[in-house]
Each structure stands twice: as structure tokens, then as C-alpha cells.
Amino acid sequence: MTDQELKENCSFILSTEMMSGMLKELTPEQLTIFDEMIKRK
């Protein structure tokens, strides 16, 4: 694995963990809004 591939993999993992943490803090109403926004894209 090249340094660039390692950097990209780590970046993806950190981004996923960050999103997971943020989603845990949302209320059910906020989750609904988030889901609708994701579906539109």
C-alpha cells in the first residue's frame, strides 16, 4: 500500500467515524431531515 493509499483509507475511516458521532447526537426529527436531504442528492 502506498503512502497515498494509506492516507486516503485513513481519511475515509476518520470521516465515517465523525459522521457516525454526529448522527448519534441528532434527534429523531433531525435524522428525518438528514435522511431526506441525502435522498435528494
LINPE-V879971 format. One record per pair of residues at least 12 apart in sequence whose ideal C-beta (glycine too) atoms are under 8 Angstrom apart, sorted by the first residue. I is the first residue (numbers start at 1). J is the second residue. Records with the same first field share a line. If there is no record, write none. Layout:
I=J + J
This chain:
none
